[in-house]
Amino acid sequence: MLALLRLSQNVRRATKTVNPVQFTLRRMYRSASKRILMADRDYSLDSNVARCNSRITELSREGRILEARKVFDDMPERDVVTWTTVISGYIKCGMIAEARELFDRVEVRRNVVTWTALLGGYVKLGEISEAERLFKKMPHKNVISWNTMIDGYAQNGQIDLALELFQKMPEKNVVSWNTVLAALAQCGRIDEARRVFDEMPRRDVISWTAMITGLSRNGMVDEARNLFYGMPERNTVSWNAMITGYAQNGRVDEAFDLFERMPERDLPSWNTMITGFIQNHDMERAQKLFDEMPRRNVVSWTTMISGYVQDGQHEEALKVFAKMLREDGVKPNQSTFVSVLGACSDSAGLCEGQQIHQVISKTTYQDTAFVVSALINMYSKCGELGTARKMFDDGSSSQRDLVSWNGIIAAYAHHGCGKEAIRLFNEMVKLGLKPNDVTYVGLLSACSHAGLVEEGLKYFDELMRDGSIQIREDHYACLVDLCGRAGRLQEAFDLIKRLQTKASGAVWGALLAGCNLHGNSEIGKLAAERLLEVEPENPGTYLLLSNIYALTGKWREAAVVRSRMKDDGLKKQPGCSWIEIGNQFHVFIVGDKSHCQNETGCMWVRMRGKSINFPLSRGCNRCIGGPLTCPLHLSI
């Protein structure tokens, strides 16, 4: 009873300052599990056990799970803390099979924390069916076990099952209510979320902030503001949530006004406002605020790098990363490396990617799944599919988790190697790994690019029948693209009409591209109209529809579309290409005269390894002494 009382007090304390946007049940588990484990420990155990447990915890926290396992294997005696710590370490590294194998042969009495650790692992990896089976087998469940399972259903989009389990709970705490409230709000069931909020026996600052976040995400920012000003007490998390709400709804000036009026700002406040500017494509103000920060952490740097990547300013992203490496006290983390490798992938910057790979090789992140997957993606998009495959093959089979498999499948999909992608998928399934939503995006994309229509339809049907994987817009877009490329446009159109939600721009864009490929103006016109409803300022839609009319000889209709585009003030973005020479990107845009003829010629000479004198018809001041004596080109 004393342990349970202390657990309850610990839970209440832990819920006072947690950000609901970032909140996960893992935090609650960590804060509560220590007391339960301590209650079950036998204090007569030799102190060596305690020291080994501490070492295992330290190694697991650093992701060095193989070293942690060696310490575990060498221990002559183990307690329940030992087993639970190693199991949790495997889960943290995404190695659920190893965690389950260890769980099944625990030599001491398993307690509720051990069970809940494995349950949380299945939830974390999205294996809800396994989590459900384990939950039903649990001999004893505490409130954290129930909350973990509810959160698992919620994360997987199975809100009704989450609500059903919530109703069955023998005892609910404020975390239980907050979990259901956040789940309803995040999936757009805002009226039900409001009812739950009104029925709560006790609300804490997380409850209020979760409701504000839910209203903001569903476009009800004014209602969120009223709730914000009606809060009995506000903390920085509440202020940050309201700033995020304004920014997400395009009201960035109001967000900045609120930021300026904050009584106290913490680092997340600055990062939140910078993120708001980035979400509204205002990199200039984001950079200005970043420069004004009194202190920056790794999140600040990573946010700026990610912002430049999203904005297509890949060179700026690389510059920020280079500056970060020179900053004292701040080291890149997994998210930083994934973001900056994205800049290399999108710009085909192989040289920069290789240099970043060298930096990664000197850190503890070189074997983490997400970084390895980002490296595979970078090498693949830079044309080095062989290197990407070597990256995958060099990892031991035990280190290849779902993220790594998804990365290599996506790499082969990008190169149009559909059959190899399917072979890898089948190999992955044989090894006992369960595909997730990302796996199927890569697989369907591979089928689409390789023209494997029947295979793609088979895998989509398999996805539909699975039930445990939430089908995303990306899946529908891939399937529509697959049918569109094969000329089965009516089938693709019928699929879109059967969607229970409004189709996104990606889905309609895939259909329009298929119509353009096969010259189907009838369906193409319908697709273009729907796409303009979703993305009214996209000039590409007008151009594709105009091309479809032109291909079918409907010149008058093509002219009308072009005229409408002009009336709406939209212009076709000029074509752009770039080349990397001597660690420098040179960008060429249609109609751009900034690159003189001689400079372009000098680049060509250096690429070909020949010395040719070009006529100085444009008078390049930097090339007067000949193309190979220009200081600019000598650095290439």
C-alpha positions in Angstrom: 0.0 0.0 0.0 2.8 2.3 0.8 4.4 1.7 -2.6 1.1 2.4 -4.3 0.6 5.6 -2.3 4.0 6.8 -3.3 3.4 5.8 -6.9 0.2 7.9 -6.9 2.0 10.9 -5.5 4.8 10.5 -8.0 2.3 10.4 -10.9 0.6 13.6 -9.7 3.9 15.4 -9.5 5.0 14.1 -12.9 1.9 15.4 -14.6 2.3 19.0 -13.6 5.0 20.1 -16.0 4.8 17.7 -19.0 4.2 19.1 -22.4 1.1 17.4 -23.8 2.4 17.6 -27.3 5.6 15.8 -26.5 4.1 13.8 -23.6 4.4 10.0 -23.8 3.6 7.3 -21.4 7.2 6.4 -21.3 7.9 9.4 -19.1 5.2 8.3 -16.7 6.6 4.8 -16.8 10.1 5.9 -16.0 8.9 8.1 -13.1 6.8 5.4 -11.6 8.7 2.2 -12.3 11.6 3.0 -10.0 9.4 2.9 -6.9 7.7 -0.4 -7.8 11.1 -2.0 -8.6 12.5 -0.8 -5.3 9.5 -2.3 -3.5 10.2 -5.7 -5.1 13.9 -5.7 -4.6 15.7 -7.9 -2.1 18.1 -5.7 -0.3 20.1 -8.7 0.8 21.5 -9.0 -2.7 25.2 -8.5 -3.1 26.1 -4.9 -3.9 27.7 -6.2 -7.2 24.2 -6.7 -8.5 23.4 -3.1 -7.9 26.6 -1.9 -9.5 26.0 -4.1 -12.6 22.4 -2.9 -12.8 23.6 0.7 -12.8 26.2 -0.1 -15.6 23.5 -1.8 -17.7 21.2 1.2 -17.3 24.0 3.5 -18.4 25.0 1.5 -21.4 21.3 1.1 -22.4 20.7 4.8 -22.2 23.6 5.4 -24.6 22.2 2.8 -27.0 25.1 0.4 -26.4 22.8 -2.6 -25.9 25.3 -5.3 -27.0 27.7 -4.1 -24.3 24.9 -4.0 -21.8 23.9 -7.6 -22.8 27.5 -8.7 -22.2 27.5 -7.3 -18.7 24.1 -9.1 -18.1 25.5 -12.4 -19.4 28.6 -12.2 -17.2 26.5 -11.6 -14.0 26.5 -14.6 -11.6 23.3 -13.4 -10.0 20.5 -11.2 -11.3 17.4 -9.7 -9.8 14.1 -8.4 -11.4 15.7 -5.0 -11.9 18.5 -6.6 -14.0 16.1 -8.4 -16.3 13.7 -5.4 -16.7 16.6 -3.0 -17.4 18.0 -5.2 -20.3 14.5 -5.8 -21.7 13.9 -2.0 -21.6 17.3 -1.4 -23.3 16.4 -3.7 -26.2 13.1 -2.0 -26.6 14.7 1.4 -26.7 16.9 0.2 -29.6 13.9 -1.2 -31.4 15.0 -4.8 -30.9 11.6 -6.1 -29.7 12.3 -9.8 -30.7 15.4 -9.9 -28.4 13.4 -8.2 -25.7 10.6 -10.8 -26.0 13.1 -13.7 -26.0 14.6 -12.4 -22.8 11.2 -11.7 -21.3 10.1 -15.3 -21.9 13.0 -16.8 -20.0 13.1 -14.4 -17.0 14.6 -16.5 -14.1 13.0 -14.4 -11.3 9.4 -13.5 -10.6 8.2 -11.0 -13.2 6.4 -8.0 -11.8 4.0 -5.5 -13.3 6.9 -3.2 -14.4 8.5 -6.0 -16.4 5.2 -6.8 -18.2 4.5 -3.1 -18.8 8.0 -2.5 -20.2 7.4 -5.1 -22.9 3.9 -3.8 -23.5 5.3 -0.3 -24.0 7.8 -1.7 -26.5 5.1 -3.2 -28.7 3.1 0.0 -28.5 6.2 2.1 -29.4 6.8 0.0 -32.5 3.2 0.0 -33.5 2.7 -3.7 -33.0 -0.7 -3.3 -31.4 -2.0 -6.8 -32.0 1.0 -8.2 -30.0 0.5 -5.5 -27.3 -3.2 -6.5 -27.1 -2.3 -10.2 -26.6 0.3 -9.4 -24.0 -2.1 -7.1 -22.1 -4.7 -9.8 -21.9 -2.1 -12.2 -20.5 -0.9 -9.9 -17.7 -1.6 -11.4 -14.3 -1.7 -8.0 -12.7 -2.3 -4.6 -14.2 -1.7 -1.2 -12.7 -3.0 2.1 -14.0 0.2 2.6 -16.1 -0.5 -0.7 -17.9 -4.0 0.4 -18.7 -2.8 3.8 -19.8 -0.1 2.3 -22.0 -2.6 0.1 -23.9 -5.1 3.0 -24.3 -2.3 5.1 -25.7 -1.3 2.3 -28.1 -4.8 2.1 -29.5 -4.9 5.9 -29.8 -1.6 6.1 -31.6 -2.7 3.5 -34.0 -5.9 5.4 -34.8 -8.1 2.9 -33.0 -9.9 5.5 -31.0 -13.1 3.5 -30.3 -11.1 0.7 -28.8 -9.2 3.2 -26.7 -12.5 4.6 -25.4 -13.8 1.1 -24.7 -10.8 0.2 -22.7 -11.0 3.5 -20.9 -14.5 2.7 -19.8 -13.4 -0.7 -18.4 -10.6 0.7 -16.3 -11.2 -0.1 -12.6 -9.3 3.0 -11.6 -8.6 6.1 -13.7 -6.2 8.8 -12.9 -5.7 12.2 -14.6 -3.2 10.7 -17.1 -6.0 8.3 -18.2 -8.3 11.2 -18.9 -5.6 13.2 -20.6 -4.7 10.3 -22.9 -8.2 9.9 -24.1 -8.7 13.7 -24.4 -5.6 14.1 -26.5 -6.4 11.1 -28.7 -9.9 12.4 -29.5 -8.6 15.9 -30.2 -5.8 14.7 -32.4 -8.1 12.7 -34.6 -10.5 15.6 -35.1 -13.3 14.4 -32.8 -13.2 17.7 -31.0 -16.8 17.7 -29.7 -16.2 14.4 -27.9 -12.9 15.7 -26.6 -14.7 18.7 -25.2 -17.2 16.4 -23.5 -14.4 14.4 -21.9 -12.8 17.7 -20.8 -16.0 18.9 -19.2 -16.6 15.5 -17.4 -13.1 15.3 -15.9 -13.3 15.0 -12.1 -10.0 16.9 -11.9 -8.1 18.9 -14.5 -4.5 19.8 -14.4 -2.5 22.1 -16.6 -1.9 19.2 -19.0 -5.7 18.8 -19.5 -6.2 22.5 -20.3 -3.2 22.6 -22.6 -4.2 19.4 -24.4 -7.7 20.9 -25.1 -6.1 24.1 -26.3 -3.8 22.1 -28.6 -6.7 20.0 -29.9 -8.8 23.1 -30.7 -5.9 24.7 -32.5 -5.2 21.7 -34.6 -8.8 21.6 -35.7 -8.7 25.2 -36.8 -10.6 26.5 -33.8 -7.9 28.9 -32.7 -10.2 31.6 -31.3 -11.9 29.0 -29.0 -8.4 27.8 -28.0 -7.5 31.4 -27.2 -10.6 31.9 -25.0 -9.7 28.7 -23.2 -6.1 29.8 -22.8 -7.2 33.1 -21.1 -9.7 31.2 -18.9 -7.0 28.8 -17.5 -6.7 29.0 -13.7 -3.0 28.8 -14.0 -0.6 28.9 -17.0 2.9 27.7 -17.4 5.4 28.1 -20.2 4.1 24.9 -21.8 0.6 26.5 -22.1 2.0 29.6 -23.6 4.1 27.6 -26.1 0.9 25.5 -27.0 -1.0 28.7 -27.8 1.9 30.1 -29.8 2.0 26.9 -31.8 -1.8 27.1 -32.3 -1.6 30.5 -33.8 1.4 29.5 -36.0 -0.3 26.3 -37.3 -3.3 28.4 -38.4 -1.2 30.9 -40.3 -1.5 33.6 -37.7 2.2 34.0 -37.2 2.0 37.7 -36.3 -0.4 36.9 -33.4 1.9 34.1 -32.4 4.9 36.5 -32.3 2.9 39.0 -30.3 2.1 36.4 -27.7 5.7 35.3 -27.7 6.7 39.0 -27.0 4.3 39.2 -24.1 5.4 35.9 -22.4 6.2 36.6 -18.7 9.0 34.1 -18.9 10.6 32.3 -21.9 12.4 29.0 -21.8 14.4 27.4 -24.6 11.3 25.6 -26.0 9.6 29.0 -26.2 12.2 30.3 -28.6 12.3 27.0 -30.5 8.5 27.0 -30.8 8.4 30.5 -32.3 11.2 29.7 -34.7 9.2 26.6 -35.8 6.2 28.8 -36.3 8.1 31.1 -38.7 9.4 28.0 -40.5 5.9 26.5 -40.8 4.8 29.8 -42.5 7.8 29.8 -44.9 9.4 32.8 -43.3 13.0 31.7 -43.0 14.3 35.3 -42.8 12.5 35.9 -39.5 13.3 32.5 -38.2 17.0 33.1 -38.8 16.8 36.6 -37.2 15.2 35.1 -34.0 17.7 32.3 -34.0 20.5 34.8 -34.1 18.9 36.7 -31.1 18.6 33.6 -28.9 20.5 34.0 -25.6 21.3 30.3 -25.6 20.8 27.5 -28.2 20.5 23.8 -27.8 20.6 21.0 -30.3 16.9 21.4 -30.9 17.4 25.0 -32.0 20.1 24.1 -34.5 18.2 21.0 -35.8 15.1 23.1 -36.3 16.9 25.6 -38.4 18.6 22.9 -40.5 15.3 21.1 -41.0 13.6 24.5 -41.9 16.1 25.2 -44.6 15.8 21.7 -46.0 12.0 22.0 -46.1 12.4 25.4 -47.9 14.7 23.9 -50.5 17.7 25.9 -49.3 20.0 23.0 -49.0 23.2 24.9 -49.1 22.0 27.1 -46.2 21.2 24.0 -44.3 24.7 22.7 -44.8 26.1 26.1 -43.7 24.1 26.0 -40.4 25.3 22.5 -39.8 28.9 23.5 -40.4 28.5 26.4 -37.9 26.9 24.0 -35.4 30.0 21.8 -35.5 32.1 24.8 -34.5 29.8 25.7 -31.6 31.1 24.8 -28.2 29.0 22.6 -26.0 26.4 21.6 -28.7 26.8 18.3 -30.5 24.5 17.0 -33.3 22.1 14.3 -32.3 20.2 11.7 -34.4 17.6 14.1 -35.6 20.3 16.6 -36.7 22.1 14.0 -38.8 18.8 12.8 -40.4 17.9 16.4 -41.3 21.2 17.4 -42.7 21.5 14.2 -44.7 18.1 15.1 -46.1 19.7 18.3 -47.6 22.4 16.1 -49.3 19.7 13.7 -50.6 17.5 16.4 -52.0 20.4 18.2 -53.7 22.3 15.1 -54.8 25.3 16.4 -52.7 27.3 13.2 -52.6 30.6 14.9 -51.5 28.9 16.7 -48.5 27.0 13.5 -47.7 30.2 11.5 -47.5 31.8 14.2 -45.3 28.8 14.1 -42.9 29.1 10.3 -43.0 32.7 10.7 -41.7 31.4 12.9 -38.9 28.8 10.3 -38.0 31.3 7.5 -37.9 33.0 9.2 -34.9 29.8 9.3 -32.9 27.6 6.8 -31.1 24.9 7.3 -33.8 26.6 5.5 -36.6 24.7 2.3 -35.9 21.3 3.7 -35.0 18.5 2.7 -37.3 17.3 6.1 -38.3 20.8 7.4 -39.1 21.6 4.3 -41.1 18.3 4.6 -43.0 19.1 8.3 -43.7 22.5 7.3 -45.1 21.0 4.7 -47.2 18.5 7.2 -48.6 21.3 9.8 -49.2 23.5 7.4 -51.1 20.5 6.1 -53.1 19.4 9.5 -54.2 22.9 10.5 -55.1 23.0 7.6 -57.5 25.1 5.3 -55.3 22.7 2.4 -54.9 25.6 0.0 -54.5 26.9 2.0 -51.5 23.4 2.2 -50.1 23.1 -1.6 -50.3 26.5 -2.0 -48.7 25.5 0.2 -45.8 22.5 -2.1 -45.3 24.5 -5.4 -45.7 27.3 -4.3 -43.4 24.9 -4.1 -40.4 24.5 -7.3 -38.5 21.2 -9.0 -38.9 20.4 -8.3 -35.2 20.9 -4.6 -35.8 18.6 -4.5 -38.9 15.3 -3.3 -37.5 12.2 -2.2 -39.4 13.6 1.3 -40.1 16.6 -0.1 -41.9 14.5 -2.5 -44.0 12.2 0.4 -44.9 15.2 2.5 -46.0 16.6 -0.1 -48.4 13.2 -1.0 -49.8 12.6 2.8 -50.5 16.1 3.0 -52.1 15.3 0.3 -54.6 11.8 1.8 -55.2 13.5 5.2 -56.0 15.7 3.5 -58.7 12.7 1.6 -60.2 14.0 -1.8 -59.1 10.6 -3.1 -58.1 11.3 -6.8 -58.1 14.3 -6.4 -55.9 12.3 -4.3 -53.5 9.6 -7.0 -53.4 12.3 -9.7 -52.8 13.7 -7.7 -49.8 10.1 -7.2 -48.5 9.5 -11.0 -48.6 12.9 -11.6 -46.9 12.0 -9.1 -44.2 8.7 -10.8 -43.5 10.4 -14.3 -43.3 12.7 -13.0 -40.6 9.6 -12.2 -38.5 9.5 -8.4 -38.9 6.0 -7.0 -39.3 5.7 -4.3 -42.0 4.3 -1.0 -41.0 2.7 1.9 -42.9 6.1 3.2 -44.1 7.0 -0.2 -45.4 3.9 -0.3 -47.6 4.6 3.2 -48.9 8.0 2.0 -50.2 6.6 -1.2 -51.5 3.7 0.4 -53.4 6.0 3.1 -54.8 8.4 0.3 -56.0 5.5 -1.4 -57.8 4.4 1.9 -59.3 7.8 2.9 -60.6 8.4 -0.6 -62.1 4.9 -1.0 -63.6 4.1 -4.0 -61.4 0.4 -3.3 -61.4 -1.0 -6.7 -60.2 1.6 -7.0 -57.5 0.8 -3.5 -56.3 -2.9 -4.2 -56.1 -2.2 -7.4 -54.2 -0.1 -5.6 -51.6 -2.7 -2.9 -51.2 -5.4 -5.5 -50.7 -3.1 -7.1 -48.1 -2.7 -3.8 -46.4 -6.5 -3.3 -46.3 -7.1 -6.7 -44.8 -4.4 -6.3 -42.1 -6.5 -4.0 -40.0 -3.7 -3.1 -37.6 -2.0 -0.6 -39.9 -3.6 2.8 -40.4 -3.9 3.5 -44.2 -2.5 6.9 -45.0 -2.9 9.3 -47.9 0.5 8.2 -49.2 -0.8 4.7 -49.7 -3.7 5.9 -51.8 -1.5 8.3 -53.8 0.9 5.4 -54.6 -2.0 3.2 -55.7 -3.5 5.9 -57.8 -0.1 6.6 -59.4 0.3 2.8 -60.0 -3.1 2.6 -61.8 -2.5 6.0 -63.6 0.9 4.9 -65.1 -0.7 1.7 -66.3 -3.6 3.6 -68.0 -6.2 2.3 -65.6 -7.5 5.8 -65.0 -11.2 5.0 -64.4 -10.2 2.4 -61.8 -8.0 5.0 -60.1 -10.8 7.6 -60.2 -13.3 5.1 -58.7 -10.8 4.3 -55.9 -10.6 8.0 -55.0 -14.4 8.3 -54.9 -14.5 5.4 -52.4 -12.3 7.2 -50.0 -13.9 8.0 -46.7 -12.0 11.2 -46.3 -11.3 14.1 -48.6 -8.5 13.2 -51.0 -5.3 15.2 -50.7 -3.4 17.1 -53.3 -1.0 14.2 -53.7 -3.8 11.8 -54.6 -5.4 14.1 -57.2 -2.0 15.1 -58.5 -1.1 11.4 -59.1 -4.4 11.0 -61.1 -3.8 14.2 -63.1 -0.3 13.0 -64.0 -1.7 9.7 -65.2 -4.2 11.6 -67.3 -1.4 13.7 -68.8 0.6 10.6 -69.6 -2.3 8.9 -71.4 -4.1 12.0 -72.8 -7.4 11.5 -70.9 -9.0 15.0 -70.9 -12.3 13.9 -69.4 -11.0 12.5 -66.1 -8.1 15.0 -66.3 -10.4 17.9 -66.1 -12.2 16.5 -63.1 -8.9 15.7 -61.3 -7.6 19.2 -62.1 -10.8 20.9 -60.7 -10.5 18.8 -57.4 -6.8 19.6 -57.2 -7.4 23.3 -57.6 -9.8 23.1 -54.7 -7.1 21.7 -52.5 -4.1 23.7 -53.9 -5.6 26.8 -55.7 -2.2 28.5 -56.1 -0.3 25.6 -57.8 0.5 26.6 -61.4 1.5 23.1 -62.2 -2.1 22.0 -62.2 -3.0 24.5 -64.9 0.0 23.5 -67.0 -0.8 19.8 -66.8 -4.5 20.3 -67.7 -3.4 22.6 -70.6 -1.0 19.9 -71.8 -3.8 17.3 -71.7 -6.0 19.4 -73.8 -3.1 20.1 -76.3 -2.3 16.4 -76.6 -5.9 15.7 -77.5 -6.1 18.6 -80.0 -8.4 20.7 -77.9 -6.4 23.9 -78.5 -9.2 26.3 -77.5 -9.6 24.6 -74.1 -5.8 24.7 -73.6 -5.8 28.4 -74.3 -8.6 29.0 -71.9 -6.7 27.2 -69.1 -3.6 29.3 -69.8 -5.6 32.5 -69.8 -7.2 31.5 -66.4 -3.8 30.8 -65.0 -2.7 34.3 -66.1 -5.8 36.0 -64.7 -5.1 34.3 -61.3 -1.7 35.8 -61.3 0.1 32.5 -61.4 3.4 31.9 -63.3 5.2 28.8 -64.3 8.3 28.4 -62.2 11.4 28.5 -64.4 13.3 25.3 -64.9 16.3 24.8 -62.6 19.4 22.6 -62.6 22.5 22.6 -60.6 25.9 21.0 -60.5 28.5 20.5 -57.7 32.1 21.4 -58.5 34.8 21.7 -55.9 32.4 21.5 -52.9 30.4 24.4 -54.4 26.9 24.3 -55.9 26.4 26.2 -59.2 22.7 26.8 -60.0 21.4 27.5 -63.5 17.9 28.8 -63.9 16.1 29.4 -67.3 16.5 33.0 -68.3 19.1 33.8 -65.6 22.0 35.8 -66.9 24.1 35.8 -63.7 26.4 33.1 -65.0 28.5 34.6 -67.8 29.3 32.5 -70.8 33.0 32.3 -69.9 32.3 31.1 -66.4 30.0 28.4 -67.7 32.7 27.4 -70.2 35.4 27.3 -67.6 33.3 24.9 -65.5 32.8 22.7 -68.6 36.6 22.7 -69.2 37.5 21.7 -65.7 34.9 18.9 -65.8 36.3 17.6 -69.1 39.9 18.0 -68.0 40.9 20.0 -71.1 42.2 23.5 -71.6 40.3 25.4 -74.2 40.3 29.2 -74.6 36.9 30.7 -74.9 36.2 34.0 -76.6 35.7 36.7 -74.0 32.6 38.0 -75.7 30.9 39.0 -72.4 34.1 40.3 -70.8 34.3 38.1 -67.6 36.7 40.2 -65.5 37.6 37.1 -63.4 38.7 35.1 -66.5 40.9 37.7 -68.4 44.0 35.6 -67.9 42.4 32.5 -69.4 39.9 30.1 -67.9 42.5 28.1 -65.8 44.0 31.2 -64.2 40.8 32.7 -62.8 41.0 32.6 -58.9 37.4 31.4 -58.8 38.1 28.5 -61.1 41.4 27.6 -59.5 39.5 26.8 -56.4 37.3 24.3 -58.2 
